[in-house]
Amino acid sequence: MYLAPVIDNVLESKKSKLIGNSTYFHIAGTLNRAFKKTVPIKFKYETFLDYSKEDFSVSGLYDMEKNVKYVIINFSKDSKHFKISEVNWREFKFAISQVCQHETIHQNQWQHRHLDGEPVALDFRNLSGDISEEKEYLAEIDEIDAYGHDIAMEIKYCYPNKNPYDILRTINSRKKLWSYNYYKKIFKGDDWSDIKKRLLKKTFLWLPYVTV
């Protein structure tokens, strides 16, 4: 089951409780209560010294052994409050929704796993240096497939008034698509053609379904 509409509807239903200058604890608590019965996800927050009071980011983790999805909202250590306004609500909602969907894809991958000798990662040649942890991580098939969904979401979020397939066709010149540019940065100087081919194919397949 594709849960994007469910996740987005849950977030929209709690918009009035999230808009305002709220504590980190309140934001995480509101999201935990909102998702508890529909799409079980555990929300946490962390703080960082190099974040300003206006900064935030969202990361996630799927614990396959416990079958638990975690979404972590990262805030500034200089404050205990974060202001969600009508202006930044779209950005906040998108960031939360994207990570929720990314980890839900991982959950679905794991629950329907049938290895039978299938590779868990794609190989890449002509390495310019050591195989880093990031390269190994991004070469995993599960990550390629989930990041393809992320990129499809970013295409529709960043270029809402353009044909998404035109954006995909000219993706190498697009600066706003942070997930694709992350791959480009990590594999710069390497032959990552097999990874790129699968990544863009997955993006193409997800484009008709993603919502922002």
DRENMI-17049 format. One record per atom (N, C-alpha, C): residue number from 1; residue in three letters; atom name; x, y, z. Coordinates in steps of 0.05 Angstrom, whole numbers. Layout:
resi;resn;name;px;py;pz
NUM;Ala;CA;X;Y;Z
...
This chain:
resi;resn;name;px;py;pz
1;Met;N;17;-24;0
1;Met;CA;0;0;0
1;Met;C;17;25;0
2;Tyr;N;12;43;-18
2;Tyr;CA;27;68;-20
2;Tyr;C;15;88;0
3;Leu;N;30;97;19
3;Leu;CA;19;112;42
3;Leu;C;23;142;40
4;Ala;N;32;152;17
4;Ala;CA;36;181;15
4;Ala;C;11;198;22
5;Pro;N;-12;191;11
5;Pro;CA;-36;208;18
5;Pro;C;-43;206;48
6;Val;N;-39;183;59
6;Val;CA;-45;179;88
6;Val;C;-26;197;105
7;Ile;N;0;195;99
7;Ile;CA;20;211;113
7;Ile;C;14;241;110
8;Asp;N;9;250;86
8;Asp;CA;4;278;81
8;Asp;C;-21;288;96
9;Asn;N;-42;271;96
9;Asn;CA;-67;278;109
9;Asn;C;-63;280;139
10;Val;N;-48;263;150
10;Val;CA;-42;264;179
10;Val;C;-28;290;186
11;Leu;N;-8;298;170
11;Leu;CA;6;323;175
11;Leu;C;-12;347;172
12;Glu;N;-28;347;152
12;Glu;CA;-47;370;148
12;Glu;C;-67;372;171
13;Ser;N;-75;349;181
13;Ser;CA;-95;349;203
13;Ser;C;-84;361;229
14;Lys;N;-57;362;231
14;Lys;CA;-45;373;255
14;Lys;C;-31;400;251
15;Lys;N;-37;412;227
15;Lys;CA;-24;437;221
15;Lys;C;-30;458;242
16;Ser;N;-55;461;251
16;Ser;CA;-62;482;270
16;Ser;C;-47;478;296
17;Lys;N;-41;454;303
17;Lys;CA;-27;449;329
17;Lys;C;3;452;326
18;Leu;N;13;451;301
18;Leu;CA;42;454;297
18;Leu;C;50;483;289
19;Ile;N;32;498;278
19;Ile;CA;38;526;271
19;Ile;C;42;542;297
20;Gly;N;63;557;298
20;Gly;CA;69;573;321
20;Gly;C;97;569;331
21;Asn;N;104;582;353
21;Asn;CA;131;580;365
21;Asn;C;129;559;387
22;Ser;N;135;534;379
22;Ser;CA;131;511;397
22;Ser;C;157;500;407
23;Thr;N;156;486;430
23;Thr;CA;180;472;439
23;Thr;C;185;448;422
24;Tyr;N;210;439;421
24;Tyr;CA;217;415;407
24;Tyr;C;201;392;417
25;Phe;N;198;391;443
25;Phe;CA;183;369;456
25;Phe;C;154;368;446
26;His;N;142;392;444
26;His;CA;114;394;434
26;His;C;112;384;405
27;Ile;N;130;392;389
27;Ile;CA;129;384;360
27;Ile;C;131;354;357
28;Ala;N;151;342;371
28;Ala;CA;155;313;369
28;Ala;C;131;299;381
29;Gly;N;121;309;403
29;Gly;CA;98;296;417
29;Gly;C;73;297;400
30;Thr;N;68;320;387
30;Thr;CA;45;323;370
30;Thr;C;46;303;346
31;Leu;N;70;300;335
31;Leu;CA;73;282;312
31;Leu;C;70;252;321
32;Asn;N;81;246;345
32;Asn;CA;78;219;355
32;Asn;C;49;211;359
33;Arg;N;34;229;371
33;Arg;CA;5;224;376
33;Arg;C;-10;222;350
34;Ala;N;-2;239;330
34;Ala;CA;-17;240;305
34;Ala;C;-13;214;289
35;Phe;N;11;203;290
35;Phe;CA;17;180;273
35;Phe;C;13;153;287
36;Lys;N;8;153;313
36;Lys;CA;7;129;329
36;Lys;C;-12;108;318
37;Lys;N;-36;116;309
37;Lys;CA;-56;96;301
37;Lys;C;-58;92;271
38;Thr;N;-45;109;255
38;Thr;CA;-48;107;226
38;Thr;C;-23;95;213
39;Val;N;-1;108;216
39;Val;CA;25;98;205
39;Val;C;45;100;228
40;Pro;N;47;78;244
40;Pro;CA;64;80;268
40;Pro;C;93;88;262
41;Ile;N;100;111;272
41;Ile;CA;127;122;269
41;Ile;C;134;135;295
42;Lys;N;159;131;304
42;Lys;CA;168;144;328
42;Lys;C;184;169;321
43;Phe;N;175;192;331
43;Phe;CA;189;217;326
43;Phe;C;206;225;350
44;Lys;N;230;234;344
44;Lys;CA;249;243;364
44;Lys;C;261;270;354
45;Tyr;N;275;283;371
45;Tyr;CA;290;307;362
45;Tyr;C;318;307;373
46;Glu;N;336;319;359
46;Glu;CA;363;323;367
46;Glu;C;371;352;363
47;Thr;N;391;361;377
47;Thr;CA;400;388;375
47;Thr;C;430;390;368
48;Phe;N;437;411;353
48;Phe;CA;464;414;343
48;Phe;C;474;442;347
49;Leu;N;499;445;353
49;Leu;CA;511;472;358
49;Leu;C;513;488;332
50;Asp;N;516;475;309
50;Asp;CA;520;490;285
50;Asp;C;494;497;271
51;Tyr;N;471;493;283
51;Tyr;CA;446;500;273
51;Tyr;C;437;527;285
52;Ser;N;427;545;268
52;Ser;CA;415;569;279
52;Ser;C;387;563;288
53;Lys;N;374;583;302
53;Lys;CA;347;579;312
53;Lys;C;327;574;290
54;Glu;N;333;583;266
54;Glu;CA;315;580;243
54;Glu;C;320;555;227
55;Asp;N;341;540;234
55;Asp;CA;349;516;219
55;Asp;C;334;491;229
56;Phe;N;329;474;211
56;Phe;CA;320;447;219
56;Phe;C;326;428;196
57;Ser;N;328;403;202
57;Ser;CA;330;382;181
57;Ser;C;317;357;192
58;Val;N;313;338;175
58;Val;CA;299;313;183
58;Val;C;314;289;173
59;Ser;N;318;270;190
59;Ser;CA;331;245;182
59;Ser;C;314;221;192
60;Gly;N;321;197;184
60;Gly;CA;305;174;192
60;Gly;C;321;149;194
61;Leu;N;308;129;205
61;Leu;CA;320;102;209
61;Leu;C;298;82;211
62;Tyr;N;302;59;197
62;Tyr;CA;284;37;200
62;Tyr;C;299;14;214
63;Asp;N;290;7;238
63;Asp;CA;302;-15;253
63;Asp;C;287;-41;245
64;Met;N;300;-57;228
64;Met;CA;288;-81;217
64;Met;C;283;-102;238
65;Glu;N;300;-103;258
65;Glu;CA;297;-124;279
65;Glu;C;272;-118;296
66;Lys;N;268;-93;303
66;Lys;CA;245;-85;319
66;Lys;C;220;-78;302
67;Asn;N;225;-75;276
67;Asn;CA;204;-66;257
67;Asn;C;192;-39;267
68;Val;N;211;-20;272
68;Val;CA;203;6;281
68;Val;C;216;27;263
69;Lys;N;200;47;255
69;Lys;CA;210;69;239
69;Lys;C;214;93;257
70;Tyr;N;237;106;255
70;Tyr;CA;244;130;271
70;Tyr;C;247;153;252
71;Val;N;237;176;259
71;Val;CA;241;201;245
71;Val;C;253;221;265
72;Ile;N;276;232;259
72;Ile;CA;290;250;277
72;Ile;C;290;278;265
73;Ile;N;280;297;281
73;Ile;CA;280;325;272
73;Ile;C;303;339;286
74;Asn;N;320;351;270
74;Asn;CA;345;364;281
74;Asn;C;341;394;283
75;Phe;N;346;404;308
75;Phe;CA;342;432;314
75;Phe;C;368;444;325
76;Ser;N;366;470;331
76;Ser;CA;389;484;343
76;Ser;C;392;479;373
77;Lys;N;416;477;382
77;Lys;CA;422;473;410
77;Lys;C;418;499;426
78;Asp;N;417;522;411
78;Asp;CA;415;548;423
78;Asp;C;387;555;433
79;Ser;N;368;538;428
79;Ser;CA;341;544;435
79;Ser;C;326;518;442
80;Lys;N;302;521;453
80;Lys;CA;285;498;458
80;Lys;C;259;501;442
81;His;N;258;522;426
81;His;CA;234;528;410
81;His;C;240;530;380
82;Phe;N;221;523;364
82;Phe;CA;223;526;335
82;Phe;C;197;538;325
83;Lys;N;199;558;308
83;Lys;CA;175;571;297
83;Lys;C;167;560;270
84;Ile;N;143;548;269
84;Ile;CA;132;539;244
84;Ile;C;110;560;237
85;Ser;N;114;572;214
85;Ser;CA;96;592;204
85;Ser;C;81;583;179
86;Glu;N;63;600;170
86;Glu;CA;50;594;144
86;Glu;C;70;594;121
87;Val;N;92;609;125
87;Val;CA;112;611;104
87;Val;C;129;586;102
88;Asn;N;137;575;125
88;Asn;CA;155;552;124
88;Asn;C;140;525;128
89;Trp;N;114;526;131
89;Trp;CA;98;502;135
89;Trp;C;102;482;112
90;Arg;N;101;492;87
90;Arg;CA;104;474;64
90;Arg;C;131;459;65
91;Glu;N;152;474;72
91;Glu;CA;178;462;74
91;Glu;C;179;441;96
92;Phe;N;168;448;119
92;Phe;CA;168;430;142
92;Phe;C;153;405;136
93;Lys;N;129;408;126
93;Lys;CA;112;385;119
93;Lys;C;125;367;99
94;Phe;N;137;379;78
94;Phe;CA;151;363;58
94;Phe;C;174;347;70
95;Ala;N;190;359;86
95;Ala;CA;213;346;98
95;Ala;C;205;322;115
96;Ile;N;184;327;132
96;Ile;CA;174;305;149
96;Ile;C;162;283;131
97;Ser;N;145;290;112
97;Ser;CA;132;270;95
97;Ser;C;152;254;79
98;Gln;N;173;267;69
98;Gln;CA;192;253;52
98;Gln;C;207;232;68
99;Val;N;215;238;92
99;Val;CA;229;219;109
99;Val;C;211;197;118
100;Cys;N;186;204;126
100;Cys;CA;167;183;133
100;Cys;C;163;163;110
101;Gln;N;161;173;86
101;Gln;CA;156;156;63
101;Gln;C;181;140;57
102;His;N;205;152;59
102;His;CA;230;138;54
102;His;C;233;114;73
103;Glu;N;227;118;99
103;Glu;CA;230;96;118
103;Glu;C;208;75;114
104;Thr;N;184;84;106
104;Thr;CA;163;65;100
104;Thr;C;170;47;77
105;Ile;N;183;58;57
105;Ile;CA;192;42;34
105;Ile;C;212;21;44
106;His;N;231;29;62
106;His;CA;250;9;73
106;His;C;235;-13;88
107;Gln;N;215;-5;103
107;Gln;CA;200;-25;118
107;Gln;C;186;-45;99
108;Asn;N;175;-34;78
108;Asn;CA;162;-51;58
108;Asn;C;182;-69;44
109;Gln;N;206;-58;38
109;Gln;CA;227;-74;25
109;Gln;C;234;-98;42
110;Trp;N;238;-93;68
110;Trp;CA;247;-114;86
110;Trp;C;226;-135;91
111;Gln;N;201;-126;93
111;Gln;CA;179;-145;98
111;Gln;C;173;-163;74
112;His;N;181;-154;50
112;His;CA;177;-170;26
112;His;C;203;-180;14
113;Arg;N;223;-183;32
113;Arg;CA;250;-190;23
113;Arg;C;251;-219;15
114;His;N;260;-225;-10
114;His;CA;265;-252;-19
114;His;C;292;-251;-33
115;Leu;N;313;-256;-19
115;Leu;CA;340;-253;-30
115;Leu;C;346;-274;-52
116;Asp;N;347;-299;-45
116;Asp;CA;351;-320;-64
116;Asp;C;375;-314;-83
117;Gly;N;396;-304;-71
117;Gly;CA;420;-299;-87
117;Gly;C;420;-272;-101
118;Glu;N;399;-256;-97
118;Glu;CA;398;-229;-110
118;Glu;C;418;-211;-96
119;Pro;N;432;-194;-112
119;Pro;CA;451;-175;-99
119;Pro;C;437;-155;-82
120;Val;N;450;-147;-61
120;Val;CA;439;-126;-43
120;Val;C;451;-99;-51
121;Ala;N;471;-98;-68
121;Ala;CA;483;-73;-76
121;Ala;C;492;-76;-105
122;Leu;N;495;-53;-119
122;Leu;CA;506;-52;-146
122;Leu;C;535;-45;-145
123;Asp;N;550;-57;-163
123;Asp;CA;579;-53;-165
123;Asp;C;584;-27;-180
124;Phe;N;607;-16;-176
124;Phe;CA;615;7;-192
124;Phe;C;646;6;-196
125;Arg;N;655;16;-219
125;Arg;CA;683;13;-227
125;Arg;C;698;39;-227
126;Asn;N;724;37;-232
126;Asn;CA;742;60;-236
126;Asn;C;740;79;-212
127;Leu;N;743;68;-189
127;Leu;CA;741;85;-165
127;Leu;C;765;104;-164
128;Ser;N;759;129;-156
128;Ser;CA;780;149;-154
128;Ser;C;795;147;-128
129;Gly;N;784;132;-109
129;Gly;CA;797;130;-83
129;Gly;C;786;106;-68
130;Asp;N;788;107;-42
130;Asp;CA;777;85;-26
130;Asp;C;747;84;-28
131;Ile;N;737;60;-23
131;Ile;CA;708;56;-21
131;Ile;C;698;66;6
132;Ser;N;685;89;6
132;Ser;CA;677;101;31
132;Ser;C;651;88;41
133;Glu;N;644;93;66
133;Glu;CA;619;83;77
133;Glu;C;595;95;61
134;Glu;N;598;120;53
134;Glu;CA;576;133;38
134;Glu;C;572;120;11
135;Lys;N;593;113;-2
135;Lys;CA;591;99;-28
135;Lys;C;577;72;-25
136;Glu;N;586;57;-5
136;Glu;CA;574;31;1
136;Glu;C;544;34;7
137;Tyr;N;538;54;23
137;Tyr;CA;510;59;31
137;Tyr;C;493;66;6
138;Leu;N;502;84;-10
138;Leu;CA;487;93;-33
138;Leu;C;486;73;-56
139;Ala;N;504;53;-55
139;Ala;CA;503;32;-76
139;Ala;C;484;10;-68
140;Glu;N;473;10;-44
140;Glu;CA;454;-11;-36
140;Glu;C;429;-8;-52
141;Ile;N;418;-30;-62
141;Ile;CA;394;-29;-79
141;Ile;C;371;-16;-64
142;Asp;N;367;-23;-39
142;Asp;CA;345;-12;-23
142;Asp;C;347;19;-22
143;Glu;N;372;29;-19
143;Glu;CA;375;58;-17
143;Glu;C;371;71;-45
144;Ile;N;381;58;-66
144;Ile;CA;376;69;-93
144;Ile;C;346;71;-98
145;Asp;N;332;51;-91
145;Asp;CA;303;51;-96
145;Asp;C;288;72;-80
146;Ala;N;296;74;-54
146;Ala;CA;283;94;-37
146;Ala;C;291;123;-45
147;Tyr;N;316;127;-53
147;Tyr;CA;324;153;-62
147;Tyr;C;312;161;-88
148;Gly;N;305;141;-105
148;Gly;CA;290;147;-129
148;Gly;C;264;160;-123
149;His;N;251;150;-102
149;His;CA;226;162;-92
149;His;C;231;191;-82
150;Asp;N;252;194;-67
150;Asp;CA;259;221;-56
150;Asp;C;262;241;-79
151;Ile;N;277;232;-100
151;Ile;CA;282;250;-122
151;Ile;C;256;257;-137
152;Ala;N;239;237;-140
152;Ala;CA;213;243;-153
152;Ala;C;197;264;-137
153;Met;N;197;261;-111
153;Met;CA;184;281;-94
153;Met;C;196;308;-97
154;Glu;N;223;310;-98
154;Glu;CA;236;335;-100
154;Glu;C;231;349;-127
155;Ile;N;228;333;-148
155;Ile;CA;222;344;-174
155;Ile;C;195;359;-173
156;Lys;N;175;347;-161
156;Lys;CA;149;359;-160
156;Lys;C;148;382;-139
157;Tyr;N;164;380;-118
157;Tyr;CA;165;401;-98
157;Tyr;C;180;426;-108
158;Cys;N;203;421;-120
158;Cys;CA;220;444;-128
158;Cys;C;212;456;-155
159;Tyr;N;198;441;-172
159;Tyr;CA;190;451;-198
159;Tyr;C;161;445;-203
160;Pro;N;143;457;-186
160;Pro;CA;115;450;-187
160;Pro;C;101;458;-212
161;Asn;N;111;478;-227
161;Asn;CA;98;488;-251
161;Asn;C;110;478;-277
162;Lys;N;128;459;-274
162;Lys;CA;142;448;-298
162;Lys;C;134;419;-302
163;Asn;N;137;410;-327
163;Asn;CA;132;382;-333
163;Asn;C;154;365;-318
164;Pro;N;146;347;-300
164;Pro;CA;166;332;-285
164;Pro;C;184;315;-302
165;Tyr;N;174;306;-325
165;Tyr;CA;191;289;-342
165;Tyr;C;212;306;-357
166;Asp;N;206;331;-362
166;Asp;CA;226;349;-372
166;Asp;C;248;354;-352
167;Ile;N;241;356;-327
167;Ile;CA;261;360;-306
167;Ile;C;278;335;-303
168;Leu;N;266;312;-304
168;Leu;CA;281;287;-303
168;Leu;C;300;284;-326
169;Arg;N;291;292;-350
169;Arg;CA;308;289;-374
169;Arg;C;332;307;-372
170;Thr;N;330;330;-358
170;Thr;CA;352;349;-356
170;Thr;C;363;350;-328
171;Ile;N;362;328;-314
171;Ile;CA;367;327;-285
171;Ile;C;396;336;-278
172;Asn;N;415;331;-296
172;Asn;CA;442;337;-290
172;Asn;C;447;367;-287
173;Ser;N;429;383;-298
173;Ser;CA;432;412;-296
173;Ser;C;415;425;-274
174;Arg;N;401;408;-259
174;Arg;CA;383;418;-239
174;Arg;C;397;420;-212
175;Lys;N;398;444;-200
175;Lys;CA;413;448;-175
175;Lys;C;397;444;-150
176;Lys;N;370;443;-153
176;Lys;CA;353;442;-129
176;Lys;C;348;413;-119
177;Leu;N;354;394;-135
177;Leu;CA;348;366;-128
177;Leu;C;370;355;-110
178;Trp;N;367;359;-84
178;Trp;CA;389;353;-66
178;Trp;C;396;323;-64
179;Ser;N;376;306;-67
179;Ser;CA;382;277;-65
179;Ser;C;399;268;-89
180;Tyr;N;391;277;-113
180;Tyr;CA;406;269;-137
180;Tyr;C;434;281;-136
181;Asn;N;436;306;-127
181;Asn;CA;462;319;-126
181;Asn;C;480;307;-104
182;Tyr;N;468;295;-84
182;Tyr;CA;483;280;-64
182;Tyr;C;497;256;-77
183;Tyr;N;482;241;-93
183;Tyr;CA;494;219;-108
183;Tyr;C;517;229;-126
184;Lys;N;512;250;-141
184;Lys;CA;532;261;-159
184;Lys;C;558;268;-144
185;Lys;N;554;281;-120
185;Lys;CA;577;289;-104
185;Lys;C;593;265;-94
186;Ile;N;579;246;-83
186;Ile;CA;593;223;-71
186;Ile;C;608;206;-92
187;Phe;N;596;203;-116
187;Phe;CA;608;186;-137
187;Phe;C;623;202;-158
188;Lys;N;629;227;-152
188;Lys;CA;645;244;-171
188;Lys;C;672;230;-177
189;Gly;N;677;227;-202
189;Gly;CA;703;215;-210
189;Gly;C;701;185;-213
190;Asp;N;678;173;-206
190;Asp;CA;675;144;-208
190;Asp;C;656;137;-231
191;Asp;N;658;112;-240
191;Asp;CA;638;102;-259
191;Asp;C;615;91;-243
192;Trp;N;594;107;-241
192;Trp;CA;571;98;-226
192;Trp;C;546;95;-244
193;Ser;N;552;88;-270
193;Ser;CA;531;87;-290
193;Ser;C;509;67;-283
194;Asp;N;515;44;-272
194;Asp;CA;495;24;-265
194;Asp;C;477;35;-243
195;Ile;N;489;48;-223
195;Ile;CA;474;60;-201
195;Ile;C;456;82;-212
196;Lys;N;467;99;-228
196;Lys;CA;452;122;-239
196;Lys;C;428;112;-256
197;Lys;N;433;92;-272
197;Lys;CA;412;81;-289
197;Lys;C;388;71;-272
198;Arg;N;394;56;-251
198;Arg;CA;373;46;-234
198;Arg;C;359;68;-219
199;Leu;N;375;87;-209
199;Leu;CA;365;110;-194
199;Leu;C;345;126;-211
200;Leu;N;352;132;-235
200;Leu;CA;334;148;-252
200;Leu;C;310;132;-262
201;Lys;N;313;106;-265
201;Lys;CA;291;89;-273
201;Lys;C;270;89;-250
202;Lys;N;280;86;-226
202;Lys;CA;262;86;-203
202;Lys;C;248;113;-200
203;Thr;N;262;135;-205
203;Thr;CA;251;161;-204
203;Thr;C;228;163;-224
204;Phe;N;233;154;-248
204;Phe;CA;213;155;-270
204;Phe;C;188;139;-262
205;Leu;N;192;116;-250
205;Leu;CA;169;99;-242
205;Leu;C;153;111;-220
206;Trp;N;166;127;-202
206;Trp;CA;152;139;-180
206;Trp;C;137;165;-187
207;Leu;N;146;178;-208
207;Leu;CA;135;204;-214
207;Leu;C;104;206;-215
208;Pro;N;91;186;-227
208;Pro;CA;61;188;-228
208;Pro;C;47;187;-201
209;Tyr;N;62;177;-180
209;Tyr;CA;49;172;-154
209;Tyr;C;55;191;-132
210;Val;N;79;204;-134
210;Val;CA;87;221;-111
210;Val;C;70;245;-109
211;Thr;N;66;254;-84
211;Thr;CA;51;278;-78
211;Thr;C;68;296;-61
212;Val;N;63;322;-63
212;Val;CA;77;341;-46
212;Val;C;56;360;-34
